Every structure is written in C-alpha cells, then in structure tokens.
Amino acid sequence: MYKFFKNIYIVNICLKDNLENSIPLILKLKQNQTFLISKYIRIARMFGEKKLSYILKELNEIDEMYKNGDENANYRLKNLIVLI
C-alpha cells in the first residue's frame, strides 16, 4: 500500500513540475508497465500533495506500530482507509 501511494505522490509532483513525459523513467517502470501511467495520473489528480503526504506519513507510522505489536494499528489503518 505504501509503495502505491508513494508512486502516486511522485506522479503528483511530476505533474506539478510538468515532467509528465519523465514519469516512466522516474518510477523505473518496465516497458510492459507503462499502462500504469494513465492510472497513476488519474489517481494523482484526485488527491492533493498534502493529502498524499499525510497518507504516506500515516502508513509509515502504522507500519511501525505493527512492528512494535501495538494493538491500535488496526484501528488506525481502518480510519485511514475510511479517509481515503
């Protein structure tokens, strides 16, 4: 999940900086994965940079909670999914 939203965040930044043609190179997509670009662009336009940054931060913190055995990790993940 983190990697997906990280890619969306990168695409969002590329769109903001007019680097749309460089997206496959930046994401290191293989030739047979270029169909993902239009999907990523569509999703990136739905989210703002702030929201994507928040989602990435939350996913990182939830991952740490899972690794530490925190029982609130599931609750926090459910809340994040509802937010998305």
DSSP file (Angstrom, degrees, kcal/mol; ACC not computed):
  #  RESIDUE AA STRUCTURE BP1 BP2  ACC     N-H-->O    O-->H-N    N-H-->O    O-->H-N    TCO  KAPPA ALPHA  PHI   PSI    X-CA   Y-CA   Z-CA
    1    1 A M     >        0   0    0      0, 0.0     4,-2.2     0, 0.0     5,-0.2   0.000 360.0 360.0 360.0 -40.9    0.0    0.0    0.0
    2    2 A Y  H  >  +     0   0    0      1,-0.2     4,-2.3     2,-0.2     5,-0.2   0.924 360.0  50.3 -61.9 -44.8    2.8    2.4    0.9
    3    3 A K  H  > S+     0   0    0      1,-0.2     4,-2.4     2,-0.2    -1,-0.2   0.890 108.8  52.8 -62.7 -39.8    4.6    1.8   -2.5
    4    4 A F  H  > S+     0   0    0      1,-0.2     4,-2.0     2,-0.2    -1,-0.2   0.952 113.1  42.3 -60.5 -50.7    1.4    2.5   -4.4
    5    5 A F  H  X S+     0   0    0     -4,-2.2     4,-2.4     1,-0.2    -1,-0.2   0.810 111.2  56.7 -70.0 -28.3    0.8    5.8   -2.6
    6    6 A K  H  X S+     0   0    0     -4,-2.3     4,-2.4    -5,-0.2    -1,-0.2   0.922 108.0  47.8 -64.9 -43.2    4.5    6.7   -2.9
    7    7 A N  H  X S+     0   0    0     -4,-2.4     4,-2.4     2,-0.2    -2,-0.2   0.900 111.3  50.2 -63.4 -40.6    4.2    6.3   -6.7
    8    8 A I  H  X S+     0   0    0     -4,-2.0     4,-2.4     2,-0.2    -1,-0.2   0.906 110.1  50.9 -63.2 -41.5    1.0    8.4   -6.8
    9    9 A Y  H  X S+     0   0    0     -4,-2.4     4,-2.1     2,-0.2    -2,-0.2   0.915 110.4  48.7 -62.1 -44.2    2.8   11.1   -4.7
   10   10 A I  H  X S+     0   0    0     -4,-2.4     4,-2.4     1,-0.2    -2,-0.2   0.909 111.3  49.6 -63.2 -42.6    5.8   11.1   -7.2
   11   11 A V  H  X S+     0   0    0     -4,-2.4     4,-2.6     1,-0.2    -1,-0.2   0.901 108.0  54.7 -62.6 -40.7    3.4   11.3  -10.1
   12   12 A N  H  X S+     0   0    0     -4,-2.4     4,-2.0     1,-0.2    -2,-0.2   0.913 110.0  45.9 -58.5 -44.4    1.6   14.2   -8.4
   13   13 A I  H  X S+     0   0    0     -4,-2.1     4,-2.0     2,-0.2    -1,-0.2   0.898 111.3  52.6 -66.5 -40.7    5.0   16.1   -8.1
   14   14 A C  H  <>S+     0   0    0     -4,-2.4     5,-3.3     1,-0.2     6,-0.3   0.905 109.5  48.9 -61.3 -41.9    5.8   15.3  -11.7
   15   15 A L  H ><5S+     0   0    0     -4,-2.6     3,-1.1     1,-0.2    -1,-0.2   0.901 110.4  51.0 -64.5 -40.5    2.5   16.7  -12.9
   16   16 A K  H 3<5S+     0   0    0     -4,-2.0    -1,-0.2     1,-0.2    -2,-0.2   0.861 114.6  43.2 -64.7 -36.0    3.1   19.8  -10.8
   17   17 A D  T 3<5S-     0   0    0     -4,-2.0    -1,-0.2    -5,-0.1    -2,-0.2   0.235 114.9-113.9 -95.0  12.5    6.6   20.3  -12.3
   18   18 A N  T < 5S+     0   0    0     -3,-1.1    -3,-0.2    -4,-0.1     3,-0.2   0.882  76.9 130.3  56.2  43.6    5.4   19.5  -15.9
   19   19 A L    > < +     0   0    0     -5,-3.3     3,-1.6    -8,-0.1     4,-0.5  -0.125  16.6 132.9-112.9  34.3    7.5   16.3  -16.1
   20   20 A E  G >  S+     0   0    0     -6,-0.3     3,-1.0     1,-0.3    -1,-0.1   0.836  70.2  54.4 -57.6 -35.9    4.7   14.1  -17.3
   21   21 A N  G 3  S+     0   0    0      1,-0.2    -1,-0.3    -3,-0.2     4,-0.2   0.692 104.9  55.6 -72.4 -17.2    6.9   12.5  -20.0
   22   22 A S  G <> S+     0   0    0     -3,-1.6     4,-2.7     1,-0.2     3,-0.3   0.478  77.1  98.7 -93.2  -3.5    9.5   11.5  -17.4
   23   23 A I  H <> S+     0   0    0     -3,-1.0     4,-2.8    -4,-0.5     5,-0.2   0.896  81.1  50.0 -55.4 -47.6    7.1    9.5  -15.2
   24   24 A P  H  4>S+     0   0    0      0, 0.0     5,-2.5     0, 0.0     4,-0.5   0.895 114.7  45.8 -60.5 -36.9    8.1    6.1  -16.6
   25   25 A L  H >45S+     0   0    0     -3,-0.3     3,-0.5    -4,-0.2    -2,-0.2   0.926 113.9  47.1 -68.7 -45.6   11.8    6.9  -16.1
   26   26 A I  H 3<5S+     0   0    0     -4,-2.7    -1,-0.2     1,-0.2    -3,-0.2   0.893 117.0  42.9 -65.5 -40.7   11.4    8.3  -12.6
   27   27 A L  T 3<5S-     0   0    0     -4,-2.8    -1,-0.2    -5,-0.2    -2,-0.2   0.520 107.5-128.6 -82.8  -4.7    9.2    5.4  -11.4
   28   28 A K  T < 5 +     0   0    0     -3,-0.5     2,-0.3    -4,-0.5    -3,-0.2   0.917  42.2 178.0  57.2  47.0   11.5    2.9  -13.2
   29   29 A L      < -     0   0    0     -5,-2.5    -1,-0.2    -6,-0.2     2,-0.1  -0.576  25.5-125.1 -81.7 142.7    8.7    1.2  -15.0
   30   30 A K    >   -     0   0    0     -2,-0.3     3,-1.9     1,-0.1     4,-0.3  -0.358  32.2 -99.4 -78.2 166.4    9.4   -1.6  -17.4
   31   31 A Q  G >  S+     0   0    0      1,-0.3     3,-0.9     2,-0.2     4,-0.1   0.854 124.3  50.7 -56.9 -38.1    8.1   -1.4  -21.0
   32   32 A N  G 3  S+     0   0    0      1,-0.2    -1,-0.3     2,-0.1     3,-0.2   0.441 104.6  59.9 -82.9   2.2    5.1   -3.6  -20.2
   33   33 A Q  G X   +     0   0    0     -3,-1.9     3,-2.0     1,-0.1     4,-0.3   0.346  69.2 102.0-107.3   4.3    4.1   -1.5  -17.2
   34   34 A T  T X   +     0   0    0     -3,-0.9     3,-1.4    -4,-0.3     4,-0.5   0.705  65.8  75.0 -66.2 -17.7    3.6    1.8  -19.0
   35   35 A F  T 3> S+     0   0    0      1,-0.3     4,-0.8    -3,-0.2     3,-0.3   0.746  85.1  67.8 -62.9 -21.2   -0.2    1.2  -18.9
   36   36 A L  H <> S+     0   0    0     -3,-2.0     4,-3.1     1,-0.2    -1,-0.3   0.747  82.5  75.0 -69.3 -23.4    0.1    2.2  -15.2
   37   37 A I  H <> S+     0   0    0     -3,-1.4     4,-2.7    -4,-0.3     5,-0.2   0.928  95.7  45.3 -59.1 -49.3    1.0    5.8  -16.0
   38   38 A S  H  > S+     0   0    0     -4,-0.5     4,-2.2    -3,-0.3    -1,-0.2   0.876 114.5  50.2 -63.9 -36.2   -2.6    6.8  -17.0
   39   39 A K  H  X S+     0   0    0     -4,-0.8     4,-2.2     2,-0.2    -2,-0.2   0.939 112.2  46.7 -65.0 -47.2   -4.0    5.1  -13.9
   40   40 A Y  H  X S+     0   0    0     -4,-3.1     4,-2.8     1,-0.2    -2,-0.2   0.896 112.2  50.7 -62.3 -41.2   -1.4    6.8  -11.7
   41   41 A I  H  X S+     0   0    0     -4,-2.7     4,-1.8    -5,-0.2    -1,-0.2   0.923 110.0  49.9 -63.7 -44.1   -2.1   10.2  -13.3
   42   42 A R  H  X S+     0   0    0     -4,-2.2     4,-0.7     1,-0.2    -2,-0.2   0.920 115.5  42.6 -60.6 -44.5   -5.9    9.8  -12.9
   43   43 A I  H >X S+     0   0    0     -4,-2.2     4,-1.1     1,-0.2     3,-0.8   0.882 109.8  57.1 -70.7 -38.5   -5.5    8.9   -9.2
   44   44 A A  H 3< S+     0   0    0     -4,-2.8     3,-0.3     1,-0.3    -1,-0.2   0.849 103.3  54.6 -62.2 -34.0   -2.9   11.6   -8.6
   45   45 A R  H 3< S+     0   0    0     -4,-1.8    -1,-0.3     1,-0.2    -2,-0.2   0.743 102.9  57.4 -71.7 -21.9   -5.3   14.3   -9.8
   46   46 A M  H << S+     0   0    0     -3,-0.8     2,-0.3    -4,-0.7    -1,-0.2   0.795 107.4  52.8 -76.3 -28.8   -7.9   13.1   -7.3
   47   47 A F  S  < S-     0   0    0     -4,-1.1     2,-0.2    -3,-0.3     3,-0.0  -0.814  79.2-133.4-109.2 146.8   -5.5   13.6   -4.3
   48   48 A G     >  -     0   0    0     -2,-0.3     4,-2.3     1,-0.1     5,-0.2  -0.490  29.6-107.8 -88.3 168.3   -3.7   16.8   -3.4
   49   49 A E  H  > S+     0   0    0      1,-0.2     4,-2.3     2,-0.2     5,-0.2   0.887 119.1  52.4 -63.4 -39.0    0.0   16.8   -2.5
   50   50 A K  H  > S+     0   0    0      2,-0.2     4,-2.4     1,-0.2    -1,-0.2   0.924 110.1  47.3 -63.4 -44.4   -0.9   17.5    1.2
   51   51 A K  H  > S+     0   0    0      2,-0.2     4,-2.5     1,-0.2    -2,-0.2   0.907 112.7  48.7 -66.1 -41.2   -3.3   14.6    1.4
   52   52 A L  H  X S+     0   0    0     -4,-2.3     4,-2.4     2,-0.2    -1,-0.2   0.899 110.9  50.8 -64.8 -39.7   -0.8   12.2   -0.2
   53   53 A S  H  X S+     0   0    0     -4,-2.3     4,-2.2    -5,-0.2    -2,-0.2   0.913 111.0  49.0 -62.7 -42.4    1.9   13.3    2.1
   54   54 A Y  H  X S+     0   0    0     -4,-2.4     4,-2.6     2,-0.2    -2,-0.2   0.915 110.3  50.8 -63.0 -43.8   -0.4   12.7    5.1
   55   55 A I  H  X S+     0   0    0     -4,-2.5     4,-2.7     1,-0.2    -2,-0.2   0.917 110.8  48.5 -61.6 -44.3   -1.3    9.3    3.8
   56   56 A L  H  X S+     0   0    0     -4,-2.4     4,-2.1     2,-0.2    -1,-0.2   0.907 112.0  49.2 -63.0 -41.7    2.3    8.3    3.4
   57   57 A K  H  X S+     0   0    0     -4,-2.2     4,-2.2     2,-0.2    -2,-0.2   0.923 112.8  47.4 -63.7 -44.2    3.2    9.6    6.9
   58   58 A E  H  X S+     0   0    0     -4,-2.6     4,-2.9     2,-0.2     5,-0.2   0.918 110.8  50.9 -63.7 -44.6    0.3    7.7    8.4
   59   59 A L  H  X S+     0   0    0     -4,-2.7     4,-2.2     1,-0.2    -1,-0.2   0.884 110.2  50.5 -61.8 -37.8    1.2    4.4    6.6
   60   60 A N  H  X S+     0   0    0     -4,-2.1     4,-1.9    -5,-0.2    -1,-0.2   0.920 112.5  45.9 -65.0 -43.8    4.7    4.7    7.8
   61   61 A E  H  X S+     0   0    0     -4,-2.2     4,-2.1     2,-0.2    -2,-0.2   0.889 111.8  51.5 -66.9 -39.3    3.6    5.2   11.4
   62   62 A I  H  X S+     0   0    0     -4,-2.9     4,-2.5     2,-0.2    -1,-0.2   0.895 107.3  53.8 -64.2 -39.9    1.1    2.3   11.1
   63   63 A D  H  X S+     0   0    0     -4,-2.2     4,-2.3    -5,-0.2    -1,-0.2   0.919 108.9  48.5 -59.7 -44.2    3.9    0.1    9.8
   64   64 A E  H  X S+     0   0    0     -4,-1.9     4,-1.7     1,-0.2    -1,-0.2   0.888 109.5  53.1 -63.0 -38.7    6.0    1.0   12.9
   65   65 A M  H  <>S+     0   0    0     -4,-2.1     5,-2.7     2,-0.2     4,-0.5   0.921 109.0  48.8 -63.1 -43.9    3.0    0.3   15.2
   66   66 A Y  H ><5S+     0   0    0     -4,-2.5     3,-1.1     1,-0.2    -2,-0.2   0.914 110.3  51.3 -60.9 -43.0    2.6   -3.2   13.6
   67   67 A K  H 3<5S+     0   0    0     -4,-2.3    -1,-0.2     1,-0.3    -2,-0.2   0.822 111.8  47.2 -64.6 -30.6    6.3   -3.9   14.0
   68   68 A N  T 3<5S-     0   0    0     -4,-1.7    -1,-0.3    -5,-0.2    -2,-0.2   0.452 115.7-115.0 -90.3  -0.7    6.1   -2.9   17.7
   69   69 A G  T < 5 +     0   0    0     -3,-1.1     2,-0.3    -4,-0.5    -3,-0.2   0.723  52.1 169.7  77.2  21.7    2.9   -5.0   18.3
   70   70 A D    > < -     0   0    0     -5,-2.7     3,-1.1    -6,-0.2     4,-0.3  -0.512  30.4-148.7 -70.4 129.2    0.7   -2.0   19.0
   71   71 A E  T >  S+     0   0    0     -2,-0.3     3,-0.5     1,-0.2     4,-0.5   0.699  91.9  66.3 -72.6 -19.5   -2.9   -3.1   19.1
   72   72 A N  T 3> S+     0   0    0      1,-0.2     4,-2.5     2,-0.2    -1,-0.2   0.521  75.9  88.7 -80.4  -4.4   -4.1    0.3   17.9
   73   73 A A  H <> S+     0   0    0     -3,-1.1     4,-2.4     1,-0.2    -1,-0.2   0.907  87.0  48.8 -62.0 -43.1   -2.5   -0.3   14.5
   74   74 A N  H <> S+     0   0    0     -3,-0.5     4,-2.4    -4,-0.3    -1,-0.2   0.919 112.1  48.9 -62.9 -43.5   -5.6   -2.0   13.0
   75   75 A Y  H  > S+     0   0    0     -4,-0.5     4,-2.1     1,-0.2    -2,-0.2   0.918 112.7  47.7 -61.4 -44.7   -7.9    0.8   14.3
   76   76 A R  H  X S+     0   0    0     -4,-2.5     4,-2.0     1,-0.2    -1,-0.2   0.879 110.9  51.1 -67.0 -38.1   -5.7    3.4   12.8
   77   77 A L  H  X S+     0   0    0     -4,-2.4     4,-2.4     2,-0.2    -1,-0.2   0.908 108.9  51.2 -65.5 -41.6   -5.4    1.6    9.5
   78   78 A K  H  X S+     0   0    0     -4,-2.4     4,-2.1     1,-0.2    -2,-0.2   0.910 109.6  50.5 -61.4 -42.0   -9.2    1.3    9.3
   79   79 A N  H  X S+     0   0    0     -4,-2.1     4,-1.9     1,-0.2    -1,-0.2   0.888 109.9  50.3 -63.0 -38.8   -9.5    5.1   10.0
   80   80 A L  H  X S+     0   0    0     -4,-2.0     4,-2.0     2,-0.2    -2,-0.2   0.906 108.8  51.5 -66.2 -41.2   -7.0    5.8    7.2
   81   81 A I  H  < S+     0   0    0     -4,-2.4    -2,-0.2     1,-0.2    -1,-0.2   0.895 109.3  50.6 -63.0 -39.7   -8.9    3.7    4.7
   82   82 A V  H  < S+     0   0    0     -4,-2.1    -1,-0.2     1,-0.2    -2,-0.2   0.894 109.0  52.4 -63.8 -39.4  -12.1    5.5    5.6
   83   83 A L  H  <        0   0    0     -4,-1.9    -2,-0.2     1,-0.3    -1,-0.2   0.878 360.0 360.0 -63.2 -38.9  -10.4    8.8    5.0
   84   84 A I     <        0   0    0     -4,-2.0    -1,-0.3    -5,-0.1    -2,-0.2   0.498 360.0 360.0 -69.7 360.0   -9.1    7.7    1.6
